[in-house]
């Protein structure tokens, strides 16, 4: 449930409500909006004493939240959350950022060149994997911390924020040291210890949908991060596994308006993993913007034919530039912008 404070409630009254919640053996999670403050009550429903909270000074009302994802729910926060990645990239507002880059960091020269080309094409942040989860145990697994240093060099050379994947709880601190945003991939989307570890640090988290995950399960996964105290969560639809075989995955664009209906968190689309074919990425990216996506994350490689991973779904920097030019027109039609 959530405790909705009066518009004129003081900070002392908010803190008193938080103390009452803790006395019940529960966890408080204040959410400060532009007009009012609400305090989410997290924990065992059997311990929740609604009457005790309703009588506290400064409380307007106590509202039960029926969905299991209490903090992520639109019932808890009506206004949309905007998550900042670095200094110049915001996800969830009027602007629709494009995060672009190769699947893997193959070397410092490669990732710096890719970052420069993506920035010139109009991208707002650079992506690249320093740690790679691979189905084949003998495939390239990434350069680890050395790869993170290469990404940092790309940021220094371009000013673009860095988005990269984290695989294990023990890697969270080292990845957050170098990255501006931590990505949790589809295979780790229900790695609850990793979700908790990402919630225990302040950097934004890009949570990708599991390949067999329902939207409700995705929102509950996001709740692990939010409940840990990290409010900066971005949801990412990247396609789910179905019987269809003409694409790598089935990209569910209906997830965008549905997630916006259920949650205040921003929603991005990954049309590269969602299709597996570079030729399909531009059309699905434009469709995603039309559907209300708050951002795009696409794979771009200076030389896709020789990419170490995911070359088939990687665009060239030139095709990225062409795509961004058309995205600007689509965004304008739905009262958004790509700058």
N, C-alpha and C positions, 0 to 999 in steps of 0.2 A: 504494500500500500504506500501511498504518498501523503505527506502532510503539506497542505497548501497554506502558506503563510499569508496574512493580510498584506495589502500593498504598503501599509504604513508600519509594518513590523520592524522592530529594531534588531540589530545584530545580537544584542543580549538575549532577546526572545528566541531568535533562531538557535543560538548556542544552548539555550535552556532545553529546547525541543531535542537537540542532538544528545544532550545529557540524559534526558528521559529515555531515549531510544537505547542508549548504551546500557542504562540501568536494567533494561529488559533483556540484556544479553544479545542484542541485535546490533547491526551496523547501520550507521547513518550515511547518507550520500546526498549532500546538498547540491542543488542545481539552481544557479542564479540566472534568471532571465532578465529581459529588459524591463518588464513590468512588475514581476513578483518573483519570490523565491519559493521553491518547493524542496522538501527533504524526503528522499526516498528511504523507505524502511526495508532493509535487506536482512533476510534470515528466516528462521523457522516460524511459520505462520502461527503455530500454537503459542508462541511467546508474545505475540502482538496484542497489546491492550489499546484498542482504538479509543475507548472512552477516556483513558488517561491522557492521551495526546490531544483529543478534541477540546479538553478543558484548559489546556495550557495557554498562557497569555500570548497574543499575537497570531494564534492559529485561526484561519478562516474555516477550513474543513479538512476532513481526512477522507481520502478516496481510495477504495480498494482497487488494485490492479489485478485483473484476472489472468492476464498472460504471464508466462514464466519469466519473460525478459522484462523485468521491472524498469531498469534504468534506460534501456534502449527504446522503450515503448513511446509512441506518440502521445499516449495518455499522460505520461510523466512530463513531457516537454513538447508543447505545441509548436514552438518556433524551431526552424531548421538549424542544425548545428553546422558551423563552418569550421573546417580543420585546416590549419596552416601547415604547409610543408616548406620549411626554410623561410626565407624572407619574401620571396616573390611568387609563391604558389599557394593559392587558397582553393579548397575543394568544398563546395556546398553553397556558394553564393551565386551571383549572376554570371560570373566568369566561369568558363568551362576549360580547365587546364588539360593539356596533353602531356603525359609522361611517356617518354620514348627512349629506346636504346636496345642494345643486343641482349639476347637471352643470357649469355655468359660473358664474363670479363676474361678475354683471351690474352691480354697483355696491356701494359700501360699505354703504349702507342696506339693500340686499337681502340681502347675505351675513350681516350682523350680525343682521337679523331672522330669517333662516333658522337661524342658529346658536342663537339664543335659543329658537326654537320646537322645534328638534331636541333641545336639552338638556332642555327641559320635558317632551318626549315620552319621554325616557329614553336618548337617544343618548350615546355615550361619547367621540366625536370628530367633528369636522366635516370634510367633504370639499367640494371645489369646484375647478374648473379655472381657473387664471390663464393657462396656456398650453394652447391647444386644438388637437389634430391633427384637421383636417377634410378629408374626402374632396373637398368642393367648395372650390376655392381662394378663392372669393368669400364664403364663409360666415364668420361671426364667429370670429376666431382667438384671442380672449382679450385681456386687458389687460396681460399680461406682468408686469413688476415692480410696476406699480401694483396689479394684481390680488393679488399676493402681500402687499402692504401692507394691502389690504382684508381678506384672510384673517387677518393678524396682528391687525387691529383686532377681528375677530370672536372671536379667541382671548382677547384682553384683556377683551372684554365678557362672556365666558362661562366661561373657564377650560378650554374644550375644546381638545384637541390638534388640529393641522391636518395633513391629508393632501392632497397635491396633486401633479399630474403634472409630470414633467420630460421635455422632448422631445429635447434635444441635450446632448452632453458639455459644451459651453461654458456651458450654463445650470445645471449641477449646483451650482456654488458659490453662485449667487444664490438658487436655490430652497432649498438646505439652510440658507441664512441665515435664511429666514423660516419654513420648514415644519418640522414635527416628524417627518414621514415622507414620503419621496419615492416617488411611484407611477410605475411604468413600465407604459405601456399596451400593449394587444395589438399595435398596429402597430410598436412599438419593442421587442418582447420578444426579438428576435434582433439588435438593434442592439448589437453586441458592444462597440464603443467606449463607448457609453452605459453598458452594464452594468459595464464596467471602471471608468469614472469614478465610478459610484455605489458601487463597491466600495472606492474610494480615499477615501471620506469616512465619518464615523461614524453618520450618521442612519439609522434603519431604512428599509428598502426594501420596498415592496409590489409584487411582480412579478406582473403579470397574464399569464394564458396566451394565447399567440397564437391567432388564430381558426382556424388550420390546424395547430396545433402538437401533437405527441404529448407524453405525460407525460415520456417520456425526454428529449425536446428541452427541455421546460420545466425539468427538473432540471439539465440541462447549462447552460442559460442562468443559472440561479441560481448555478451553480458559478463563473461569471465574477465575480459579486459577492463570493462567499465567498472565492475565491482572492485577491481584492484586499485581504483583511483585514477585511471587514465581515461580522460573524457575524449581523447583525440583518436577516434576510431572511424575508419572509412570502410564501407562494405564494397566488395567487388564481385560482380557476376562475371564468371569466366567460362561458362558453358558446363553442362552436366552430361553424364554418360547415358545414352539411350541406345535403342536398336539401330538408329540411323547410321549409315556408314559413308555418306558423301562428304561429311565433315569430321574433323577430329573429335569434336564435342558438339552438343546441341546448345547454341547460345539462346538463352531464354530472356529476351528483351522485356517480356511482361513482368519480369522480376523488378524492373526499375520502378514503375508506378506502384506496384504492390508493396515494395519495401518502403517507399515514401509514405504510403498510406499507414503502414504499421509502425514506422520508426522515424525519428528525427535525424538519424545519421545520414551522411552523404553517401551516394551510391555511384560507383564507377563501373565501367564496362571494359573488359579485355577481349576485343574482337580477334586477337591473334590466336590465343589459346582456344577461344570460342569456336573458331572455324578450322584452324590448322593450315589454311591456305592464304598466302599473301594476296591473291587475286580477289578474295572475298572480304578482306579487311576494310577497304574504303567504304563499300556499301553498308556493311554492318556498323561501321563507326558513325556514318551519317544517320542511319536509322536509330542508333543509340541516343544521339543528341536530340533527335526528334521525339524520342520516347521520354525524354527528361533526365538523361544521365547527367551527373554532376562532374564527370571527367572521363578521360580515356587513358588507358595504358596499352601501348602498342610496341611490338618488337620491330626494331629498325637496325639494320646492319649495313655497313659500308659495302660489303661484298657477300651477300646472302649465299651465293653458290659455294663459298668456302667457309661458311660459319661452322663453328665447332658443334653448336647445338641449335636446333629449331630453325634451320635455314629456310625451309619450305614455307614457313609462316611469317618470315621477316620481310618487311618492306625495305626499299632503299631510301636514303635521305631525300632523293629527288621526288619519289612518290609520296613521301610524308609531306613535303612542301605543297604538292598538288592537293593532297587530302585536306590539309589545314585551310587552304584557300577556299575549298567548297564547304568546309565545316562552318566557316564564318557566316555564309549565307543561310545555312540551315539553322544555326543558332539564332540569327536575327529573326527568323520566322517564328521562333518559340520564345521570344523575349529574353534571350540569353546572349552571350557574346564570347567569342574566341579572339583574344587580343594577342 
